[in-house]
């Protein structure tokens, strides 16, 4: 039941408990208890609204920053990741395989704010070897949701 429940609320965290119970063939109280247990176990870590900021008047710039670091003896990457994650500007930090160690995701009002963060905060940490910043130009799909509307063919169908 857990995996099915997680798939349901991952797609729509606003779905009513009664509807979930019907979908799972369970009692509403059982579903509520299972959700509470998963929140306590930190399986469910929060509930968020996915916003397409491109459709608002609020200007936002997203950036993915590749970060190479020198891991600390006995600590590996965890301490560095925790230090980076403490910055309010940081939306996500991921340990990566490949040519760099972390991906740091930021979302700010301007490229200048992101550049300021990288130069004054991120790159000044002792373990940081180098960074490469990539700005998101357009989001087509985010967290499984298509962010752009498909163009409709509005031509009139003509048949002989």
Buried (B, 14 or more C-beta within 10 A) or exposed (E): EEEEBBEBBEEEEEEEBEEBBEEBEBEBEBBEEBBEEBEEEEEBEEEEEEEEBEEEEEEEBBBBBBBBBEEEEEEEBEEBBEBBEEEEBBEEBEEEEEEBBBBBBBBBEEEEBBEEBBEEEBBEEEBBEEBEBEEEEEBEEEEEEEBEEEEEEEEEEEEE
